Amino acid sequence: MNITVSRKAHFNAAHKLHVSQWSDEMNKEFFGLCNNPNFHGHNYDLIVSLTGEIDPITGYLIDMKFLGQLIKEEIEDRFDHKNLNLDCEEFKTLNPTTENIAVVIWHLLRKRLKETYTLKVILYETERNFVEYNGN
Protein backbone atom coordinates (compact mmCIF):
# COMPACT_ATOMS: atom_id res chain seq x y z
CA MET A 1 0.00 0.00 0.00
CA ASN A 2 1.52 3.32 -1.11
CA ILE A 3 0.99 6.46 0.91
CA THR A 4 2.21 10.03 0.53
CA VAL A 5 3.38 12.24 3.39
CA SER A 6 4.25 15.92 3.02
CA ARG A 7 6.13 18.52 5.01
CA LYS A 8 5.92 22.27 4.52
CA ALA A 9 8.86 24.64 4.86
CA HIS A 10 9.59 28.30 4.20
CA PHE A 11 12.58 30.44 3.25
CA ASN A 12 13.18 34.01 2.13
CA ALA A 13 15.67 34.71 -0.63
CA ALA A 14 16.65 37.37 -3.13
CA HIS A 15 17.57 36.82 -6.75
CA LYS A 16 17.86 38.41 -10.17
CA LEU A 17 16.85 36.63 -13.35
CA HIS A 18 19.49 37.18 -15.99
CA VAL A 19 20.92 35.34 -18.99
CA SER A 20 24.60 36.22 -19.28
CA GLN A 21 24.66 35.61 -23.06
CA TRP A 22 22.00 38.30 -23.58
CA SER A 23 22.42 42.05 -23.58
CA ASP A 24 21.20 44.07 -20.59
CA GLU A 25 18.40 45.43 -22.80
CA MET A 26 17.24 41.96 -23.84
CA ASN A 27 17.31 40.74 -20.20
CA LYS A 28 15.31 43.77 -19.07
CA GLU A 29 12.78 43.28 -21.87
CA PHE A 30 12.34 39.55 -21.21
CA PHE A 31 12.50 39.40 -17.38
CA GLY A 32 11.15 42.89 -16.58
CA LEU A 33 11.20 43.68 -12.85
CA CYS A 34 12.74 40.27 -12.14
CA ASN A 35 15.92 41.59 -13.79
CA ASN A 36 16.29 44.44 -11.29
CA PRO A 37 20.05 45.16 -11.03
CA ASN A 38 19.65 45.45 -7.24
CA PHE A 39 17.83 42.09 -7.03
CA HIS A 40 14.39 41.40 -5.52
CA GLY A 41 13.10 38.89 -3.01
CA HIS A 42 10.43 36.27 -2.40
CA ASN A 43 8.96 34.45 0.56
CA TYR A 44 9.16 30.93 -0.81
CA ASP A 45 6.89 28.17 0.49
CA LEU A 46 8.05 24.62 -0.07
CA ILE A 47 6.13 21.36 0.13
CA VAL A 48 8.18 18.17 0.13
CA SER A 49 6.20 14.98 -0.50
CA LEU A 50 7.40 11.40 -0.23
CA THR A 51 5.47 8.39 -1.49
CA GLY A 52 6.19 4.80 -0.54
CA GLU A 53 5.26 1.85 1.63
CA ILE A 54 4.30 2.20 5.30
CA ASP A 55 6.78 0.41 7.54
CA PRO A 56 4.77 -2.43 9.16
CA ILE A 57 6.71 -2.12 12.44
CA THR A 58 6.74 1.67 13.01
CA GLY A 59 3.60 2.57 11.06
CA TYR A 60 5.60 5.42 9.46
CA LEU A 61 6.55 6.04 5.87
CA ILE A 62 9.35 8.24 7.27
CA ASP A 63 10.05 9.88 10.60
CA MET A 64 8.75 13.43 10.04
CA LYS A 65 11.31 14.76 12.55
CA PHE A 66 14.05 13.37 10.29
CA LEU A 67 12.40 14.86 7.19
CA GLY A 68 12.06 18.25 8.89
CA GLN A 69 15.73 18.21 9.93
CA LEU A 70 16.77 17.20 6.42
CA ILE A 71 14.84 20.11 4.88
CA LYS A 72 16.33 22.51 7.44
CA GLU A 73 19.91 21.36 6.78
CA GLU A 74 19.75 21.04 2.99
CA ILE A 75 17.33 23.84 2.06
CA GLU A 76 16.52 26.37 4.77
CA ASP A 77 20.08 26.71 6.12
CA ARG A 78 21.44 26.91 2.56
CA PHE A 79 18.95 29.38 1.01
CA ASP A 80 17.15 31.32 3.76
CA HIS A 81 17.98 35.04 3.80
CA LYS A 82 20.49 34.59 0.98
CA ASN A 83 21.02 36.25 -2.36
CA LEU A 84 20.76 33.17 -4.55
CA ASN A 85 22.88 34.67 -7.34
CA LEU A 86 25.71 35.83 -5.08
CA ASP A 87 25.65 33.55 -2.03
CA CYS A 88 24.74 30.11 -3.37
CA GLU A 89 27.15 28.01 -5.40
CA GLU A 90 24.23 26.23 -7.10
CA PHE A 91 23.24 29.44 -8.87
CA LYS A 92 26.63 30.88 -9.84
CA THR A 93 25.99 29.72 -13.42
CA LEU A 94 22.33 28.64 -13.21
CA ASN A 95 19.57 31.25 -13.56
CA PRO A 96 17.65 31.09 -10.23
CA THR A 97 14.17 30.80 -11.69
CA THR A 98 11.56 29.06 -9.56
CA GLU A 99 11.81 26.10 -11.93
CA ASN A 100 15.57 25.80 -11.45
CA ILE A 101 15.35 26.32 -7.68
CA ALA A 102 12.81 23.47 -7.43
CA VAL A 103 15.07 21.13 -9.43
CA VAL A 104 18.08 22.01 -7.24
CA ILE A 105 16.02 21.40 -4.09
CA TRP A 106 14.86 18.02 -5.44
CA HIS A 107 18.45 16.92 -6.11
CA LEU A 108 19.69 18.11 -2.71
CA LEU A 109 17.00 16.09 -0.93
CA ARG A 110 17.11 13.08 -3.25
CA LYS A 111 20.74 12.30 -2.42
CA ARG A 112 19.88 11.90 1.30
CA LEU A 113 16.69 9.86 0.99
CA LYS A 114 16.13 6.13 0.48
CA GLU A 115 15.78 5.18 -3.18
CA THR A 116 12.45 3.50 -2.36
CA TYR A 117 10.77 6.87 -1.81
CA THR A 118 9.23 8.78 -4.68
CA LEU A 119 10.07 12.45 -4.09
CA LYS A 120 8.11 15.49 -5.26
CA VAL A 121 8.74 19.15 -4.42
CA ILE A 122 6.31 22.00 -4.89
CA LEU A 123 7.82 25.47 -4.62
CA TYR A 124 5.63 28.55 -4.30
CA GLU A 125 7.25 31.81 -5.37
CA THR A 126 4.01 33.69 -4.68
CA GLU A 127 0.54 32.58 -3.60
CA ARG A 128 -0.43 32.16 -7.25
CA ASN A 129 2.86 31.10 -8.89
CA PHE A 130 4.37 27.73 -8.12
CA VAL A 131 6.20 24.85 -9.74
CA GLU A 132 6.17 21.13 -9.12
CA TYR A 133 9.06 18.75 -9.80
CA ASN A 134 9.27 14.98 -9.30
CA GLY A 135 12.55 14.12 -11.01
CA ASN A 136 11.14 13.58 -14.49
matplotlib code that plots the C-alpha trace (Angstrom):
import matplotlib.pyplot as plt

x = [0.0, 1.5, 1.0, 2.2, 3.4, 4.2, 6.1, 5.9, 8.9, 9.6, 12.6, 13.2, 15.7, 16.7, 17.6, 17.9, 16.9, 19.5, 20.9, 24.6, 24.7, 22.0, 22.4, 21.2, 18.4, 17.2, 17.3, 15.3, 12.8, 12.3, 12.5, 11.2, 11.2, 12.7, 15.9, 16.3, 20.0, 19.7, 17.8, 14.4, 13.1, 10.4, 9.0, 9.2, 6.9, 8.1, 6.1, 8.2, 6.2, 7.4, 5.5, 6.2, 5.3, 4.3, 6.8, 4.8, 6.7, 6.7, 3.6, 5.6, 6.5, 9.3, 10.1, 8.8, 11.3, 14.1, 12.4, 12.1, 15.7, 16.8, 14.8, 16.3, 19.9, 19.7, 17.3, 16.5, 20.1, 21.4, 19.0, 17.1, 18.0, 20.5, 21.0, 20.8, 22.9, 25.7, 25.7, 24.7, 27.1, 24.2, 23.2, 26.6, 26.0, 22.3, 19.6, 17.6, 14.2, 11.6, 11.8, 15.6, 15.3, 12.8, 15.1, 18.1, 16.0, 14.9, 18.5, 19.7, 17.0, 17.1, 20.7, 19.9, 16.7, 16.1, 15.8, 12.5, 10.8, 9.2, 10.1, 8.1, 8.7, 6.3, 7.8, 5.6, 7.3, 4.0, 0.5, -0.4, 2.9, 4.4, 6.2, 6.2, 9.1, 9.3, 12.6, 11.1]
y = [0.0, 3.3, 6.5, 10.0, 12.2, 15.9, 18.5, 22.3, 24.6, 28.3, 30.4, 34.0, 34.7, 37.4, 36.8, 38.4, 36.6, 37.2, 35.3, 36.2, 35.6, 38.3, 42.1, 44.1, 45.4, 42.0, 40.7, 43.8, 43.3, 39.5, 39.4, 42.9, 43.7, 40.3, 41.6, 44.4, 45.2, 45.5, 42.1, 41.4, 38.9, 36.3, 34.5, 30.9, 28.2, 24.6, 21.4, 18.2, 15.0, 11.4, 8.4, 4.8, 1.9, 2.2, 0.4, -2.4, -2.1, 1.7, 2.6, 5.4, 6.0, 8.2, 9.9, 13.4, 14.8, 13.4, 14.9, 18.3, 18.2, 17.2, 20.1, 22.5, 21.4, 21.0, 23.8, 26.4, 26.7, 26.9, 29.4, 31.3, 35.0, 34.6, 36.2, 33.2, 34.7, 35.8, 33.5, 30.1, 28.0, 26.2, 29.4, 30.9, 29.7, 28.6, 31.2, 31.1, 30.8, 29.1, 26.1, 25.8, 26.3, 23.5, 21.1, 22.0, 21.4, 18.0, 16.9, 18.1, 16.1, 13.1, 12.3, 11.9, 9.9, 6.1, 5.2, 3.5, 6.9, 8.8, 12.5, 15.5, 19.1, 22.0, 25.5, 28.6, 31.8, 33.7, 32.6, 32.2, 31.1, 27.7, 24.9, 21.1, 18.7, 15.0, 14.1, 13.6]
z = [0.0, -1.1, 0.9, 0.5, 3.4, 3.0, 5.0, 4.5, 4.9, 4.2, 3.2, 2.1, -0.6, -3.1, -6.8, -10.2, -13.3, -16.0, -19.0, -19.3, -23.1, -23.6, -23.6, -20.6, -22.8, -23.8, -20.2, -19.1, -21.9, -21.2, -17.4, -16.6, -12.9, -12.1, -13.8, -11.3, -11.0, -7.2, -7.0, -5.5, -3.0, -2.4, 0.6, -0.8, 0.5, -0.1, 0.1, 0.1, -0.5, -0.2, -1.5, -0.5, 1.6, 5.3, 7.5, 9.2, 12.4, 13.0, 11.1, 9.5, 5.9, 7.3, 10.6, 10.0, 12.5, 10.3, 7.2, 8.9, 9.9, 6.4, 4.9, 7.4, 6.8, 3.0, 2.1, 4.8, 6.1, 2.6, 1.0, 3.8, 3.8, 1.0, -2.4, -4.6, -7.3, -5.1, -2.0, -3.4, -5.4, -7.1, -8.9, -9.8, -13.4, -13.2, -13.6, -10.2, -11.7, -9.6, -11.9, -11.5, -7.7, -7.4, -9.4, -7.2, -4.1, -5.4, -6.1, -2.7, -0.9, -3.2, -2.4, 1.3, 1.0, 0.5, -3.2, -2.4, -1.8, -4.7, -4.1, -5.3, -4.4, -4.9, -4.6, -4.3, -5.4, -4.7, -3.6, -7.2, -8.9, -8.1, -9.7, -9.1, -9.8, -9.3, -11.0, -14.5]

ax = plt.figure().add_subplot(projection="3d")
ax.plot(x, y, z, "-o")
ax.set_aspect("equal")
plt.show()
